[in-house]
Amino acid sequence: MPKMKTSRAAAKRFKKTGTGKLKRMKAYKSHILTKKSRKTKRNLRKAAMTDATNTRVMKKILPYL
């Protein structure tokens, strides 16, 4: 059976934690930051876990993660 290909776009965006969950960074932090409050920008810095509904699909396109 041939090797499965990893989605390189997803591999750059997700990391696996020790418990097997997928960690991601939050969106909306790249530009147009002047209209966002200081509190909003601070909260966007923190990493988040992927939602359980998306985890099954993500693990399929990241077979070797």
N, CA, C and O atoms as a GROMACS GRO file, in nm:
protein
  260
    1MET      N    1   0.085  -0.119   0.000
    1MET     CA    2   0.000   0.000   0.000
    1MET      C    3   0.090   0.125   0.000
    1MET      O    4   0.187   0.130   0.075
    2PRO      N    5   0.058   0.224  -0.082
    2PRO     CA    6   0.144   0.344  -0.087
    2PRO      C    7   0.130   0.428   0.039
    2PRO      O    8   0.033   0.417   0.114
    3LYS      N    9   0.229   0.512   0.058
    3LYS     CA   10   0.225   0.602   0.172
    3LYS      C   11   0.113   0.703   0.155
    3LYS      O   12   0.077   0.739   0.043
    4MET      N   13   0.058   0.747   0.267
    4MET     CA   14  -0.044   0.852   0.262
    4MET      C   15   0.025   0.987   0.265
    4MET      O   16   0.128   1.003   0.330
    5LYS      N   17  -0.031   1.082   0.194
    5LYS     CA   18   0.027   1.216   0.192
    5LYS      C   19  -0.032   1.303   0.301
    5LYS      O   20  -0.153   1.303   0.324
    6THR      N   21   0.055   1.377   0.369
    6THR     CA   22   0.013   1.473   0.469
    6THR      C   23  -0.025   1.602   0.399
    6THR      O   24   0.043   1.645   0.306
    7SER      N   25  -0.133   1.664   0.443
    7SER     CA   26  -0.168   1.797   0.393
    7SER      C   27  -0.070   1.896   0.454
    7SER      O   28  -0.073   1.920   0.575
    8ARG      N   29   0.017   1.953   0.371
    8ARG     CA   30   0.122   2.041   0.422
    8ARG      C   31   0.064   2.169   0.482
    8ARG      O   32   0.119   2.223   0.578
    9ALA      N   33  -0.046   2.217   0.426
    9ALA     CA   34  -0.110   2.337   0.480
    9ALA      C   35  -0.158   2.313   0.623
    9ALA      O   36  -0.142   2.399   0.710
   10ALA      N   37  -0.216   2.196   0.647
   10ALA     CA   38  -0.265   2.164   0.781
   10ALA      C   39  -0.150   2.135   0.876
   10ALA      O   40  -0.158   2.168   0.994
   11ALA      N   41  -0.042   2.074   0.826
   11ALA     CA   42   0.071   2.039   0.911
   11ALA      C   43   0.138   2.164   0.968
   11ALA      O   44   0.194   2.160   1.077
   12LYS      N   45   0.133   2.274   0.893
   12LYS     CA   46   0.193   2.399   0.940
   12LYS      C   47   0.104   2.469   1.042
   12LYS      O   48   0.151   2.557   1.115
   13ARG      N   49  -0.022   2.433   1.049
   13ARG     CA   50  -0.117   2.504   1.135
   13ARG      C   51  -0.154   2.431   1.263
   13ARG      O   52  -0.204   2.493   1.357
   14PHE      N   53  -0.130   2.302   1.269
   14PHE     CA   54  -0.172   2.223   1.385
   14PHE      C   55  -0.055   2.150   1.447
   14PHE      O   56   0.035   2.102   1.377
   15LYS      N   57  -0.056   2.141   1.581
   15LYS     CA   58   0.042   2.062   1.654
   15LYS      C   59  -0.034   1.964   1.743
   15LYS      O   60  -0.146   1.993   1.786
   16LYS      N   61   0.026   1.851   1.768
   16LYS     CA   62  -0.038   1.751   1.853
   16LYS      C   63   0.009   1.768   1.997
   16LYS      O   64   0.129   1.788   2.020
   17THR      N   65  -0.082   1.760   2.093
   17THR     CA   66  -0.046   1.769   2.234
   17THR      C   67  -0.012   1.630   2.286
   17THR      O   68  -0.027   1.531   2.215
   18GLY      N   69   0.032   1.623   2.409
   18GLY     CA   70   0.068   1.495   2.468
   18GLY      C   71  -0.049   1.401   2.484
   18GLY      O   72  -0.032   1.279   2.481
   19THR      N   73  -0.168   1.455   2.499
   19THR     CA   74  -0.287   1.371   2.515
   19THR      C   75  -0.351   1.335   2.382
   19THR      O   76  -0.450   1.262   2.378
   20GLY      N   77  -0.294   1.386   2.271
   20GLY     CA   78  -0.345   1.351   2.139
   20GLY      C   79  -0.442   1.451   2.079
   20GLY      O   80  -0.493   1.430   1.969
   21LYS      N   81  -0.467   1.561   2.151
   21LYS     CA   82  -0.555   1.664   2.096
   21LYS      C   83  -0.475   1.750   1.998
   21LYS      O   84  -0.352   1.747   1.997
   22LEU      N   85  -0.546   1.827   1.916
   22LEU     CA   86  -0.480   1.914   1.819
   22LEU      C   87  -0.487   2.058   1.867
   22LEU      O   88  -0.594   2.108   1.903
   23LYS      N   89  -0.371   2.124   1.868
   23LYS     CA   90  -0.361   2.262   1.912
   23LYS      C   91  -0.350   2.352   1.790
   23LYS      O   92  -0.282   2.317   1.693
   24ARG      N   93  -0.416   2.469   1.794
   24ARG     CA   94  -0.413   2.563   1.683
   24ARG      C   95  -0.403   2.705   1.738
   24ARG      O   96  -0.432   2.730   1.854
   25MET      N   97  -0.361   2.796   1.651
   25MET     CA   98  -0.361   2.937   1.688
   25MET      C   99  -0.492   3.000   1.640
   25MET      O  100  -0.553   2.952   1.545
   26LYS      N  101  -0.533   3.106   1.706
   26LYS     CA  102  -0.660   3.171   1.673
   26LYS      C  103  -0.644   3.262   1.550
   26LYS      O  104  -0.535   3.310   1.521
   27ALA      N  105  -0.754   3.283   1.482
   27ALA     CA  106  -0.756   3.367   1.362
   27ALA      C  107  -0.780   3.513   1.399
   27ALA      O  108  -0.799   3.546   1.517
   28TYR      N  109  -0.778   3.601   1.299
   28TYR     CA  110  -0.807   3.745   1.311
   28TYR      C  111  -0.699   3.823   1.386
   28TYR      O  112  -0.730   3.925   1.447
   29LYS      N  113  -0.574   3.778   1.382
   29LYS     CA  114  -0.468   3.849   1.453
   29LYS      C  115  -0.362   3.902   1.356
   29LYS      O  116  -0.257   3.948   1.400
   30SER      N  117  -0.388   3.895   1.223
   30SER     CA  118  -0.283   3.930   1.130
   30SER      C  119  -0.284   4.077   1.088
   30SER      O  120  -0.177   4.136   1.075
   31HIS      N  121  -0.399   4.137   1.065
   31HIS     CA  122  -0.403   4.278   1.023
   31HIS      C  123  -0.534   4.341   1.065
   31HIS      O  124  -0.622   4.275   1.121
   32ILE      N  125  -0.548   4.470   1.039
   32ILE     CA  126  -0.659   4.554   1.085
   32ILE      C  127  -0.672   4.542   1.238
   32ILE      O  128  -0.778   4.509   1.291
   33LEU      N  129  -0.562   4.570   1.305
   33LEU     CA  130  -0.558   4.555   1.450
   33LEU      C  131  -0.597   4.684   1.523
   33LEU      O  132  -0.620   4.681   1.644
   34THR      N  133  -0.605   4.796   1.452
   34THR     CA  134  -0.632   4.923   1.519
   34THR      C  135  -0.772   4.930   1.575
   34THR      O  136  -0.794   4.993   1.678
   35LYS      N  137  -0.868   4.866   1.509
   35LYS     CA  138  -1.006   4.873   1.558
   35LYS      C  139  -1.037   4.765   1.661
   35LYS      O  140  -1.145   4.766   1.721
   36LYS      N  141  -0.945   4.673   1.684
   36LYS     CA  142  -0.966   4.568   1.784
   36LYS      C  143  -0.915   4.618   1.920
   36LYS      O  144  -0.813   4.686   1.927
   37SER      N  145  -0.986   4.583   2.024
   37SER     CA  146  -0.948   4.628   2.158
   37SER      C  147  -0.823   4.555   2.206
   37SER      O  148  -0.786   4.450   2.153
   38ARG      N  149  -0.762   4.612   2.306
   38ARG     CA  150  -0.642   4.552   2.364
   38ARG      C  151  -0.672   4.414   2.421
   38ARG      O  152  -0.592   4.321   2.408
   39LYS      N  153  -0.788   4.401   2.484
   39LYS     CA  154  -0.830   4.273   2.542
   39LYS      C  155  -0.849   4.167   2.433
   39LYS      O  156  -0.809   4.052   2.450
   40THR      N  157  -0.910   4.206   2.322
   40THR     CA  158  -0.931   4.111   2.212
   40THR      C  159  -0.800   4.060   2.157
   40THR      O  160  -0.782   3.940   2.136
   41LYS      N  161  -0.706   4.153   2.133
   41LYS     CA  162  -0.576   4.114   2.077
   41LYS      C  163  -0.499   4.025   2.173
   41LYS      O  164  -0.428   3.933   2.131
   42ARG      N  165  -0.512   4.052   2.301
   42ARG     CA  166  -0.444   3.970   2.402
   42ARG      C  167  -0.501   3.828   2.403
   42ARG      O  168  -0.425   3.732   2.415
   43ASN      N  169  -0.632   3.815   2.390
   43ASN     CA  170  -0.694   3.683   2.390
   43ASN      C  171  -0.665   3.605   2.263
   43ASN      O  172  -0.666   3.482   2.264
   44LEU      N  173  -0.639   3.674   2.152
   44LEU     CA  174  -0.608   3.607   2.026
   44LEU      C  175  -0.467   3.548   2.025
   44LEU      O  176  -0.436   3.464   1.941
   45ARG      N  177  -0.382   3.592   2.118
   45ARG     CA  178  -0.246   3.539   2.125
   45ARG      C  179  -0.241   3.393   2.170
   45ARG      O  180  -0.154   3.317   2.129
   46LYS      N  181  -0.335   3.356   2.254
   46LYS     CA  182  -0.332   3.223   2.316
   46LYS      C  183  -0.372   3.115   2.217
   46LYS      O  184  -0.454   3.137   2.128
   47ALA      N  185  -0.313   2.999   2.233
   47ALA     CA  186  -0.349   2.884   2.148
   47ALA      C  187  -0.482   2.828   2.194
   47ALA      O  188  -0.524   2.848   2.308
   48ALA      N  189  -0.548   2.756   2.104
   48ALA     CA  190  -0.676   2.692   2.135
   48ALA      C  191  -0.673   2.549   2.085
   48ALA      O  192  -0.591   2.513   2.001
   49MET      N  193  -0.764   2.469   2.138
   49MET     CA  194  -0.777   2.330   2.091
   49MET      C  195  -0.879   2.325   1.978
   49MET      O  196  -0.973   2.404   1.975
   50THR      N  197  -0.860   2.232   1.886
   50THR     CA  198  -0.958   2.219   1.778
   50THR      C  199  -1.087   2.162   1.835
   50THR      O  200  -1.086   2.086   1.932
   51ASP      N  201  -1.196   2.198   1.773
   51ASP     CA  202  -1.326   2.151   1.815
   51ASP      C  203  -1.338   2.002   1.789
   51ASP      O  204  -1.279   1.951   1.694
   52ALA      N  205  -1.413   1.932   1.870
   52ALA     CA  206  -1.427   1.787   1.858
   52ALA      C  207  -1.489   1.747   1.725
   52ALA      O  208  -1.462   1.638   1.674
   53THR      N  209  -1.573   1.835   1.668
   53THR     CA  210  -1.637   1.803   1.540
   53THR      C  211  -1.537   1.804   1.425
   53THR      O  212  -1.557   1.735   1.326
   54ASN      N  213  -1.429   1.882   1.437
   54ASN     CA  214  -1.328   1.890   1.331
   54ASN      C  215  -1.212   1.795   1.351
   54ASN      O  216  -1.138   1.769   1.256
   55THR      N  217  -1.194   1.742   1.470
   55THR     CA  218  -1.076   1.663   1.502
   55THR      C  219  -1.065   1.538   1.415
   55THR      O  220  -0.955   1.502   1.373
   56ARG      N  221  -1.177   1.472   1.387
   56ARG     CA  222  -1.173   1.349   1.308
   56ARG      C  223  -1.124   1.376   1.166
   56ARG      O  224  -1.046   1.298   1.111
   57VAL      N  225  -1.170   1.485   1.106
   57VAL     CA  226  -1.127   1.522   0.971
   57VAL      C  227  -0.980   1.562   0.970
   57VAL      O  228  -0.906   1.526   0.879
   58MET      N  229  -0.937   1.635   1.071
   58MET     CA  230  -0.799   1.681   1.079
   58MET      C  231  -0.702   1.564   1.093
   58MET      O  232  -0.595   1.565   1.033
   59LYS      N  233  -0.739   1.465   1.172
   59LYS     CA  234  -0.652   1.350   1.190
   59LYS      C  235  -0.642   1.266   1.062
   59LYS      O  236  -0.545   1.193   1.043
   60LYS      N  237  -0.744   1.277   0.974
   60LYS     CA  238  -0.740   1.205   0.848
   60LYS      C  239  -0.642   1.271   0.751
   60LYS      O  240  -0.572   1.201   0.678
   61ILE      N  241  -0.638   1.405   0.750
   61ILE     CA  242  -0.546   1.472   0.657
   61ILE      C  243  -0.407   1.490   0.717
   61ILE      O  244  -0.315   1.539   0.650
   62LEU      N  245  -0.391   1.452   0.844
   62LEU     CA  246  -0.260   1.454   0.910
   62LEU      C  247  -0.228   1.313   0.961
   62LEU      O  248  -0.225   1.292   1.082
   63PRO      N  249  -0.204   1.218   0.873
   63PRO     CA  250  -0.192   1.079   0.916
   63PRO      C  251  -0.070   1.049   1.003
   63PRO      O  252  -0.074   0.956   1.084
   64TYR      N  253   0.038   1.126   0.989
   64TYR     CA  254   0.161   1.096   1.062
   64TYR      C  255   0.189   1.194   1.174
   64TYR      O  256   0.300   1.196   1.228
   65LEU      N  257   0.091   1.274   1.210
   65LEU     CA  258   0.112   1.373   1.316
   65LEU      C  259   0.107   1.307   1.452
   65LEU      O  260   0.122   1.375   1.554
   0.00000   0.00000   0.00000
